[in-house]
Amino acid sequence: MQVSEMRALRLIFYTKTQRLQRLHPSIPNSLSSFPQFSRHFLHSTPSLHHSNSTAETAPRAWSIYDHAPGTDGNGNAKKPNLDIVGNKKKGKARFSWVCADCGHSDGQWWGACRECNAVGTLKRFSEGGSAEVSEGKTWLSPKAGESRPMRLTDVNRGINQLNWRIPLHGPFGNEVSRVLGGGIVPGSLVLVGGDPGVGKSTLLLQIAAMIAERNDLGQPAPVVYVSGEESVEQIGNRADRLSIGADELFLYSNTEIEDILGKSQPLSPRVIIVDSIQTVYLQGVAGSAGGPAQVKECTSALLRFAKRTNIPILLIGHVTKSGDLAGPHVLEHIVDVVLYMEGEKYSSYRLLRSLKNRFGSTDELGVFEMSPSGLQAVSNPSEMFLSDQYSDSEYLAGLAVAVIMDGSRTFLIEVQALCASGSTASRQVNGIQASRADMIISVLMKQTGLKLQEDAIFLNVVSGVKLSETAGDLAVAAAICSSFLEFPIPNNIAFIGEVGLGGELRTVPRMEKRLNTVAKLGYKMCIVPKSAEKSLGSHGFEGMEIIGCRNLKEVINTVFRAH
């Protein structure tokens, strides 16, 4: 036997001895207790013999034929007997090291975080353990056996579906209720996301003040506004700036979920608002506040509290650089409603959309304007996208008004086009799909005979709106024709229709609702497809003239004529 083989055998023997010592402390862990092995393992002699003098006093050595106690025939240690408590094994706990700065989790300690390279921020947490909760806080952990199946008739007995929701009054409340589906549902969990500074905290603070001042019974109701980002004094300063002075609005600054719900429950609030879900944490859960585990467990605890107490909870959620809600994707599955607030950086208008709604439609849209006194409802959303026009002005050639729908709301937006001959740029599109714009331009060249191939064409939608609906095709084509022909379109004409590859005009859904909105805004003429004109019949639209055209040639002959 070679020296290298003897050293390998010694290493194997030492490793197994140490493992058996941990399982059975009675077994010696030193090589000196086995002189028949240690004498030969510590020297490089190739011979191996047994000494009878030491065999009587030394512990009995084992071979592959006579396996050691606590091992099987293959030399592997037997699994220790574990006490079974309930359905869980009481064994050795597993630990993970979590960075307190970035929340990165690792299976072992490295001295520094391998994600953010921070030193001294790793903390040890137990894996797989449930959150430690105080006695009496049953809303933090699910209970089995409490509920039972109920008949649908028993569930709905005594509930008036018309007055079930918490109503929001006034123009501002009507816009929010439109997006929520008619009001706040008791026991629901609502998540509001949006870019930093868009107005999420202002929105929820105004909702809290509205409910605290007057609830569905006409009397003030307690509302708790909890912030993990601001102090109570800072929230009060913002409320004073918004002229909010409700007596039943309670402010609280804390980040521990158990304490927040424990202090809020005795007040029997009508609504609880948490700003934000990324700043709160639950004791006993691995990771720092804002980490995936904390966000998931905190949201689950809030959901159980809302369902058991029938108190709705409104959450504010941060977004990532890509615009997605920060945290695990399961967050959007846990909550009942997901609202997203958006707005341009240099615009005062804000749009509130519903991405998920278990209690209503996701097609609704709320329009607000940010003012020094807070968010104000916009009664005429189309004024956001229409500029002041001057009829018969040569400088406004290339403008056309499109009628689009976002959910159940109808908007009139302005499409701008510029045809410049001799320009180095070939085509620039902003707010319109590039492929859709190329198709419309090609149809104009082929079906109407316009020589657009030698001109650089620029297209733009006012106020940064994205025109994704095909109902705006006709307005895009009309704007291009107006700029190329240098013929301004009168400011009292709107366009509705989809353009086909043959130059024909196709109808779009909900034509009647679009035309009603156009007529209410004072337009005198609307160009629509011929098929839509026939389907509308003799409907009156407040004196507005409806002109049907079969193709783009008829549109040019109708609009661009001496008047």
C-alpha positions as CSV (number, residue, x, y, z in Angstrom):
1,M,0.0,0.0,0.0
2,Q,1.4,3.4,-1.0
3,V,2.0,6.3,1.3
4,S,-0.7,8.4,-0.5
5,E,-3.2,5.6,-0.1
6,M,-2.4,5.4,3.6
7,R,-2.9,9.1,4.1
8,A,-6.3,8.9,2.2
9,L,-7.4,6.0,4.5
10,R,-6.4,8.0,7.5
11,L,-8.4,11.0,6.4
12,I,-11.5,8.8,5.7
13,F,-11.1,7.2,9.2
14,Y,-10.7,10.6,10.9
15,T,-13.8,12.1,9.1
16,K,-16.1,9.1,10.0
17,T,-14.8,9.2,13.6
18,Q,-15.8,12.8,14.0
19,R,-19.2,12.2,12.5
20,L,-19.9,9.2,14.7
21,Q,-18.7,11.2,17.8
22,R,-21.4,13.8,17.1
23,L,-24.1,11.1,16.9
24,H,-22.8,9.0,19.8
25,P,-20.6,10.9,22.3
26,S,-19.6,7.6,24.0
27,I,-17.4,6.8,21.0
28,P,-13.9,8.3,21.4
29,N,-12.9,10.9,18.9
30,S,-9.1,10.7,19.0
31,L,-6.8,8.5,16.9
32,S,-4.8,7.9,20.0
33,S,-7.6,5.7,21.3
34,F,-6.9,3.3,18.5
35,P,-3.2,2.6,18.7
36,Q,-3.4,-0.3,16.2
37,F,-4.5,2.4,13.6
38,S,-2.7,5.5,14.8
39,R,0.7,3.8,15.0
40,H,0.5,2.9,11.3
41,F,-1.4,6.0,10.1
42,L,1.0,8.4,11.6
43,H,4.0,6.7,10.0
44,S,4.5,5.8,6.4
45,T,5.3,2.1,6.8
46,P,3.3,0.0,4.3
47,S,2.7,-2.9,6.7
48,L,-0.4,-3.2,8.8
49,H,-0.5,-5.6,11.7
50,H,-2.5,-6.1,14.9
51,S,-1.0,-6.0,18.4
52,N,-2.6,-8.4,20.9
53,S,-1.3,-6.5,23.9
54,T,-3.3,-3.4,23.0
55,A,-6.4,-5.2,21.7
56,E,-7.5,-6.2,25.2
57,T,-7.4,-2.6,26.5
58,A,-8.1,-0.6,23.4
59,P,-11.7,-0.2,22.1
60,R,-12.7,-2.7,19.5
61,A,-11.9,-1.7,15.9
62,W,-14.4,-2.4,13.2
63,S,-14.0,-3.5,9.6
64,I,-16.2,-3.8,6.6
65,Y,-17.4,-7.2,7.9
66,D,-18.4,-6.0,11.4
67,H,-19.9,-2.5,11.1
68,A,-19.6,0.0,13.8
69,P,-22.5,0.9,16.2
70,G,-24.7,3.6,14.8
71,T,-23.9,2.8,11.2
72,D,-25.3,0.5,8.5
73,G,-23.4,-2.2,6.6
74,N,-22.1,0.4,4.1
75,G,-20.4,2.5,6.7
76,N,-23.0,5.3,6.5
77,A,-24.3,6.8,9.7
78,K,-27.8,5.8,10.7
79,K,-30.4,8.6,10.7
80,P,-31.0,9.7,14.3
81,N,-34.5,9.2,15.8
82,L,-36.4,12.5,15.6
83,D,-39.3,13.3,17.8
84,I,-42.4,13.8,15.8
85,V,-44.6,16.6,17.1
86,G,-47.8,16.9,15.1
87,N,-46.9,16.6,11.5
88,K,-43.5,18.4,11.8
89,K,-40.1,16.8,12.5
90,K,-38.2,18.3,15.4
91,G,-34.7,18.4,13.8
92,K,-31.8,20.7,13.3
93,A,-32.9,24.2,12.2
94,R,-31.6,25.6,8.9
95,F,-30.3,29.2,8.8
96,S,-29.7,31.8,6.2
97,W,-27.7,35.0,6.2
98,V,-29.6,38.1,5.0
99,C,-28.1,41.4,4.1
100,A,-29.8,44.2,6.1
101,D,-29.2,46.7,3.3
102,C,-30.3,45.0,0.1
103,G,-32.1,41.9,1.4
104,H,-29.9,39.4,-0.4
105,S,-30.1,36.0,1.1
106,D,-27.2,33.4,1.2
107,G,-26.8,30.0,2.7
108,Q,-23.6,30.8,4.5
109,W,-21.7,33.7,6.0
110,W,-19.2,35.3,3.7
111,G,-18.2,38.4,5.7
112,A,-19.6,40.8,3.1
113,C,-22.8,40.8,1.1
114,R,-22.1,39.3,-2.4
115,E,-24.8,41.4,-3.9
116,C,-24.1,45.0,-2.7
117,N,-20.6,44.3,-1.2
118,A,-21.6,45.8,2.1
119,V,-19.5,44.7,5.1
120,G,-21.1,43.9,8.5
121,T,-24.7,43.8,7.3
122,L,-25.3,40.1,7.3
123,K,-27.8,38.8,9.9
124,R,-28.7,35.2,10.6
125,F,-32.4,34.1,10.3
126,S,-34.0,30.8,10.7
127,E,-35.4,29.3,7.5
128,G,-38.8,27.7,7.3
129,G,-39.9,29.0,10.7
130,S,-43.3,30.6,11.0
131,A,-43.6,34.2,12.3
132,E,-43.7,34.5,16.1
133,V,-46.9,36.2,17.0
134,S,-48.3,37.2,20.4
135,E,-51.3,35.5,21.9
136,G,-54.6,36.9,20.9
137,K,-53.4,38.2,17.5
138,T,-55.2,35.5,15.6
139,W,-55.4,37.6,12.5
140,L,-51.7,37.0,11.8
141,S,-51.9,33.3,11.3
142,P,-54.7,31.3,9.6
143,K,-57.0,29.2,11.7
144,A,-58.3,25.9,10.6
145,G,-61.7,24.6,11.3
146,E,-63.4,27.9,12.1
147,S,-65.3,28.4,8.9
148,R,-67.7,26.1,7.1
149,P,-69.4,26.0,3.7
150,M,-72.5,28.3,3.6
151,R,-75.3,28.5,1.1
152,L,-75.3,31.4,-1.3
153,T,-78.7,32.5,-0.1
154,D,-77.5,32.6,3.5
155,V,-74.5,34.7,2.6
156,N,-76.5,37.3,0.7
157,R,-79.4,37.4,3.2
158,G,-79.7,40.8,4.9
159,I,-77.1,42.4,2.6
160,N,-78.2,45.3,0.5
161,Q,-75.8,45.2,-2.5
162,L,-76.7,48.9,-3.4
163,N,-75.5,50.2,0.0
164,W,-72.8,47.5,0.7
165,R,-69.8,49.5,-0.6
166,I,-68.3,52.6,1.2
167,P,-69.3,55.5,-1.1
168,L,-67.0,58.4,-2.0
169,H,-68.9,61.7,-2.6
170,G,-68.2,64.7,-4.7
171,P,-66.4,65.0,-8.1
172,F,-63.2,63.7,-6.6
173,G,-64.9,60.7,-5.0
174,N,-66.9,59.9,-8.1
175,E,-63.7,59.6,-10.1
176,V,-62.2,57.2,-7.6
177,S,-65.4,55.2,-7.3
178,R,-65.6,54.9,-11.0
179,V,-62.2,53.1,-11.1
180,L,-63.0,51.0,-8.0
181,G,-66.3,49.8,-9.5
182,G,-68.7,51.9,-7.3
183,G,-66.9,52.4,-4.0
184,I,-64.7,50.7,-1.5
185,V,-65.7,47.1,-0.7
186,P,-65.6,46.2,3.1
187,G,-62.8,43.8,3.9
188,S,-61.0,44.4,0.6
189,L,-57.2,44.9,0.2
190,V,-56.4,47.6,-2.4
191,L,-52.9,48.3,-3.7
192,V,-52.1,51.6,-5.3
193,G,-48.8,51.8,-7.3
194,G,-47.1,54.6,-9.3
195,D,-43.9,56.4,-9.9
196,P,-42.3,58.4,-7.1
197,G,-43.9,61.9,-6.8
198,V,-46.9,61.1,-8.9
199,G,-49.4,61.7,-6.0
200,K,-50.1,58.3,-4.4
201,S,-49.9,59.5,-0.8
202,T,-51.9,62.6,-1.7
203,L,-54.6,60.5,-3.3
204,L,-55.0,58.2,-0.3
205,L,-54.8,61.1,2.2
206,Q,-57.7,62.8,0.5
207,I,-59.7,59.5,0.4
208,A,-59.0,59.1,4.1
209,A,-60.2,62.7,4.9
210,M,-63.3,62.2,2.8
211,I,-64.3,59.0,4.7
212,A,-63.4,60.5,8.1
213,E,-65.5,63.6,7.5
214,R,-68.6,61.7,6.2
215,N,-69.3,58.0,5.8
216,D,-72.2,56.2,4.1
217,L,-74.5,57.1,7.0
218,G,-73.6,60.8,6.8
219,Q,-71.6,60.6,10.1
220,P,-67.9,60.9,10.7
221,A,-66.1,57.5,10.9
222,P,-62.5,56.8,12.2
223,V,-59.8,56.3,9.6
224,V,-56.2,55.3,10.5
225,Y,-53.4,56.6,8.2
226,V,-50.2,54.7,8.9
227,S,-46.9,55.8,7.4
228,G,-43.5,54.1,7.5
229,E,-41.8,56.8,5.5
230,E,-43.0,60.0,7.2
231,S,-43.4,61.2,10.8
232,V,-46.7,62.2,12.2
233,E,-45.7,65.8,12.0
234,Q,-44.8,65.6,8.4
235,I,-48.1,63.9,7.5
236,G,-49.9,66.7,9.5
237,N,-48.0,69.3,7.5
238,R,-49.1,67.8,4.3
239,A,-52.7,67.6,5.5
240,D,-52.6,71.3,6.5
241,R,-51.4,72.1,3.0
242,L,-54.4,70.2,1.5
243,S,-56.8,72.0,3.9
244,I,-57.6,68.7,5.7
245,G,-58.8,68.9,9.3
246,A,-61.0,65.9,10.0
247,D,-61.3,65.1,13.7
248,E,-61.7,61.3,13.1
249,L,-58.5,61.0,11.0
250,F,-55.9,59.3,13.1
251,L,-52.2,59.4,12.1
252,Y,-49.6,56.8,13.1
253,S,-46.0,56.3,12.2
254,N,-44.7,52.8,12.6
255,T,-43.3,49.9,10.5
256,E,-44.1,46.8,12.6
257,I,-47.3,45.0,11.3
258,E,-48.3,43.5,14.6
259,D,-48.1,46.8,16.4
260,I,-49.9,48.7,13.6
261,L,-52.9,46.3,13.6
262,G,-52.9,45.9,17.4
263,K,-53.1,49.7,17.9
264,S,-55.7,50.2,15.0
265,Q,-58.2,47.5,15.9
266,P,-59.5,49.1,19.2
267,L,-60.4,52.2,17.2
268,S,-62.8,50.2,15.0
269,P,-61.7,52.2,11.9
270,R,-63.7,52.4,8.8
271,V,-60.6,52.2,6.6
272,I,-56.8,51.6,7.3
273,I,-54.2,53.1,5.0
274,V,-50.6,51.8,5.0
275,D,-47.9,53.9,3.3
276,S,-46.1,51.8,2.1
277,I,-46.0,48.0,2.0
278,Q,-42.2,48.1,1.2
279,T,-41.5,49.8,4.6
280,V,-43.3,47.5,7.0
281,Y,-42.1,44.2,8.4
282,L,-43.3,41.2,10.4
283,Q,-41.3,39.8,13.3
284,G,-40.0,36.3,12.9
285,V,-39.8,36.5,9.1
286,A,-36.4,36.3,7.4
287,G,-35.2,39.3,5.5
288,S,-35.4,43.1,6.0
289,A,-38.4,45.3,5.2
290,G,-39.0,45.5,1.5
291,G,-37.6,42.0,0.8
292,P,-39.6,39.4,-1.1
293,A,-40.3,37.3,2.0
294,Q,-41.3,40.3,4.2
295,V,-43.5,41.8,1.5
296,K,-45.3,38.5,0.9
297,E,-45.9,37.7,4.6
298,C,-46.9,41.3,5.5
299,T,-49.4,41.4,2.7
300,S,-50.9,38.0,3.7
301,A,-51.2,39.2,7.3
302,L,-53.0,42.4,6.2
303,L,-55.3,40.3,4.0
304,R,-56.3,38.0,6.8
305,F,-56.9,41.0,9.1
306,A,-59.1,42.7,6.5
307,K,-61.2,39.6,5.9
308,R,-61.8,38.8,9.6
309,T,-62.5,42.3,10.7
310,N,-64.3,43.5,7.5
311,I,-62.1,46.6,7.6
312,P,-60.8,47.6,4.1
313,I,-57.0,48.3,3.9
314,L,-55.5,50.5,1.3
315,L,-51.8,50.0,0.5
316,I,-49.2,52.1,-1.3
317,G,-46.7,50.2,-3.4
318,H,-43.5,51.4,-4.9
319,V,-42.4,50.6,-8.5
320,T,-39.2,49.5,-10.1
321,K,-37.2,51.3,-12.9
322,S,-39.1,49.2,-15.4
323,G,-42.5,50.5,-14.0
324,D,-43.5,47.2,-12.4
325,L,-44.6,47.0,-8.8
326,A,-41.7,46.4,-6.5
327,G,-41.6,43.0,-4.6
328,P,-42.6,39.5,-5.6
329,H,-45.3,39.0,-8.3
330,V,-47.4,37.1,-5.8
331,L,-48.1,40.5,-4.3
332,E,-50.5,41.3,-7.1
333,H,-52.2,37.9,-6.7
334,I,-52.8,38.4,-3.0
335,V,-54.6,41.7,-3.1
336,D,-58.1,42.2,-4.3
337,V,-57.6,45.4,-6.4
338,V,-54.5,46.8,-8.1
339,L,-54.6,50.5,-9.1
340,Y,-51.9,52.3,-11.0
341,M,-51.4,56.0,-11.0
342,E,-49.5,57.6,-13.9
343,G,-48.7,61.0,-15.2
344,E,-46.1,62.8,-17.4
345,K,-43.2,64.4,-15.6
346,Y,-44.0,68.0,-16.8
347,S,-47.8,67.6,-16.8
348,S,-50.2,68.3,-14.0
349,Y,-52.7,65.7,-15.1
350,R,-52.8,62.3,-13.5
351,L,-54.6,59.1,-14.7
352,L,-55.8,56.4,-12.3
353,R,-56.2,53.0,-13.9
354,S,-57.4,49.6,-12.6
355,L,-55.1,46.7,-13.5
356,K,-57.0,44.2,-11.4
357,N,-60.4,44.4,-9.7
358,R,-62.2,41.5,-8.2
359,F,-65.3,43.8,-7.6
360,G,-65.6,45.6,-10.8
361,S,-64.3,46.3,-14.3
362,T,-60.7,47.0,-15.2
363,D,-61.7,49.2,-18.2
364,E,-62.4,52.3,-16.1
365,L,-60.2,55.3,-16.0
366,G,-60.0,58.3,-13.5
367,V,-58.6,61.7,-14.6
368,F,-57.3,64.2,-12.1
369,E,-55.3,67.4,-12.1
370,M,-52.6,68.1,-9.5
371,S,-53.2,71.5,-7.9
372,P,-51.7,73.3,-4.9
373,S,-54.8,72.1,-2.9
374,G,-54.4,68.5,-4.0
375,L,-55.9,66.3,-6.7
376,Q,-58.9,67.7,-8.5
377,A,-61.3,65.8,-10.7
378,V,-61.3,66.7,-14.4
379,S,-64.9,67.0,-15.7
380,N,-63.9,67.2,-19.4
381,P,-60.9,65.0,-19.9
382,S,-60.6,65.9,-23.6
383,E,-59.3,69.3,-22.7
384,M,-56.1,67.6,-21.8
385,F,-55.4,66.7,-25.4
386,L,-56.8,69.6,-27.4
387,S,-55.0,72.8,-27.9
388,D,-56.5,76.2,-28.8
389,Q,-57.2,76.2,-32.5
390,Y,-57.7,79.2,-34.8
391,S,-59.8,78.4,-37.8
392,D,-58.3,79.0,-41.3
393,S,-54.9,79.7,-39.9
394,E,-52.1,78.5,-42.2
395,Y,-49.9,77.7,-39.3
396,L,-52.3,74.9,-38.1
397,A,-52.1,72.8,-41.2
398,G,-51.5,69.2,-40.3
399,L,-53.8,69.0,-37.2
400,A,-56.7,66.5,-36.9
401,V,-58.9,65.4,-33.9
402,A,-59.3,61.7,-33.2
403,V,-61.9,60.1,-31.0
404,I,-60.6,57.2,-29.0
405,M,-61.9,55.2,-26.0
406,D,-60.0,54.1,-22.9
407,G,-62.2,51.8,-20.9
408,S,-65.6,53.4,-20.8
409,R,-64.3,56.9,-21.2
410,T,-64.2,58.8,-24.5
411,F,-61.3,61.1,-25.3
412,L,-60.7,63.5,-28.1
413,I,-57.0,63.8,-28.9
414,E,-55.1,65.9,-31.3
415,V,-52.8,64.3,-34.0
416,Q,-50.1,66.5,-35.6
417,A,-48.4,65.8,-38.9
418,L,-45.6,67.6,-40.7
419,C,-44.5,66.9,-44.3
420,A,-41.1,68.5,-45.0
421,S,-39.6,68.2,-48.5
422,G,-35.8,68.0,-48.7
423,S,-35.3,67.0,-45.1
424,T,-32.5,64.5,-44.2
425,A,-34.7,62.6,-41.8
426,S,-37.0,60.2,-43.4
427,R,-39.7,59.5,-40.8
428,Q,-40.2,60.3,-37.1
429,V,-43.1,59.0,-35.1
430,N,-44.1,59.9,-31.5
431,G,-47.1,58.4,-29.8
432,I,-48.2,56.2,-32.7
433,Q,-47.1,52.7,-33.6
434,A,-44.4,52.9,-36.2
435,S,-45.7,50.0,-38.2
436,R,-49.2,51.5,-38.1
437,A,-47.9,54.8,-39.4
438,D,-46.0,53.2,-42.2
439,M,-49.1,51.3,-43.3
440,I,-51.2,54.5,-43.4
441,I,-48.6,56.4,-45.3
442,S,-48.2,53.6,-47.8
443,V,-52.0,53.4,-48.3
444,L,-52.1,57.2,-48.9
445,M,-49.4,56.9,-51.6
446,K,-51.0,53.9,-53.3
447,Q,-54.7,54.6,-53.1
448,T,-54.9,58.4,-53.2
449,G,-51.9,59.2,-55.4
450,L,-50.2,61.6,-52.9
451,K,-46.4,61.8,-53.7
452,L,-45.2,61.4,-50.1
453,Q,-42.1,59.4,-51.0
454,E,-39.9,62.5,-51.4
455,D,-41.0,64.1,-48.1
456,A,-39.9,63.5,-44.6
457,I,-43.0,62.8,-42.4
458,F,-43.2,63.6,-38.7
459,L,-46.1,62.4,-36.6
460,N,-47.0,63.4,-33.0
461,V,-49.8,62.9,-30.5
462,V,-50.4,65.9,-28.2
463,S,-49.6,65.5,-24.4
464,G,-47.6,62.3,-24.9
465,V,-50.6,60.0,-25.3
466,K,-50.1,56.6,-26.9
467,L,-52.5,56.1,-29.8
468,S,-53.0,52.3,-29.8
469,E,-56.6,52.1,-31.0
470,T,-57.3,51.7,-34.7
471,A,-60.1,54.3,-34.4
472,G,-57.4,57.0,-34.8
473,D,-56.3,55.8,-38.2
474,L,-58.5,58.2,-40.1
475,A,-57.3,61.2,-38.1
476,V,-53.7,60.3,-38.8
477,A,-54.4,60.1,-42.5
478,A,-56.3,63.4,-42.4
479,A,-53.4,65.2,-40.6
480,I,-50.9,63.9,-43.2
481,C,-53.1,65.1,-46.1
482,S,-53.6,68.5,-44.4
483,S,-49.8,69.1,-44.0
484,F,-49.0,67.8,-47.5
485,L,-51.7,69.8,-49.2
486,E,-51.0,72.8,-46.8
487,F,-54.8,73.0,-46.2
488,P,-55.8,73.5,-42.5
489,I,-58.7,71.4,-41.3
490,P,-61.5,73.4,-39.7
491,N,-61.4,73.2,-35.9
492,N,-65.0,71.8,-35.6
493,I,-64.4,68.5,-37.4
494,A,-63.6,65.2,-35.8
495,F,-62.6,61.9,-37.4
496,I,-63.5,58.3,-36.4
497,G,-62.6,55.2,-38.4
498,E,-60.1,52.5,-39.2
499,V,-58.2,52.6,-42.5
500,G,-57.8,49.3,-44.5
501,L,-55.1,48.4,-47.0
502,G,-57.4,49.2,-49.9
503,G,-58.0,52.7,-48.6
504,E,-61.5,51.8,-47.4
505,L,-62.9,53.0,-44.1
506,R,-64.0,50.4,-41.5
507,T,-66.3,51.0,-38.5
508,V,-65.1,50.7,-34.9
509,P,-66.9,49.6,-31.7
510,R,-69.2,51.9,-29.7
511,M,-69.7,54.5,-32.4
512,E,-72.8,56.0,-30.8
513,K,-71.0,56.7,-27.5
514,R,-68.1,58.4,-29.3
515,L,-70.5,60.6,-31.4
516,N,-72.4,61.6,-28.3
517,T,-69.2,62.8,-26.6
518,V,-68.1,64.7,-29.8
519,A,-71.5,66.4,-30.0
520,K,-71.5,67.5,-26.3
521,L,-68.1,69.2,-26.9
522,G,-69.6,71.4,-29.6
523,Y,-68.3,69.9,-32.8
524,K,-70.3,70.6,-35.9
525,M,-69.1,67.7,-38.2
526,C,-67.8,64.2,-37.7
527,I,-66.3,62.0,-40.5
528,V,-67.2,58.4,-40.0
529,P,-67.2,55.2,-42.2
530,K,-70.2,54.8,-44.5
531,S,-71.3,51.6,-42.8
532,A,-71.4,53.3,-39.4
533,E,-73.6,56.1,-40.8
534,K,-76.1,53.5,-42.0
535,S,-76.2,51.7,-38.7
536,L,-76.7,54.9,-36.7
537,G,-79.9,55.7,-38.7
538,S,-81.7,58.9,-37.7
539,H,-80.1,59.4,-34.3
540,G,-79.8,63.0,-33.5
541,F,-76.5,64.3,-32.0
542,E,-77.4,67.8,-30.9
543,G,-77.2,69.3,-34.4
544,M,-73.9,67.7,-35.4
545,E,-73.6,66.6,-39.0
546,I,-72.5,63.0,-39.6
547,I,-70.8,62.5,-42.9
548,G,-70.1,58.9,-44.1
549,C,-67.2,58.2,-46.5
550,R,-66.4,54.9,-48.1
551,N,-62.6,55.5,-48.7
552,L,-59.8,58.0,-48.2
553,K,-60.5,59.7,-51.6
554,E,-64.0,60.6,-50.5
555,V,-62.6,62.0,-47.2
556,I,-60.1,64.2,-49.2
557,N,-62.9,65.5,-51.5
558,T,-65.2,66.2,-48.5
559,V,-62.8,67.9,-46.1
560,F,-60.2,69.6,-48.3
561,R,-62.4,71.8,-50.4
562,A,-62.9,75.5,-50.6
563,H,-65.2,76.7,-47.9
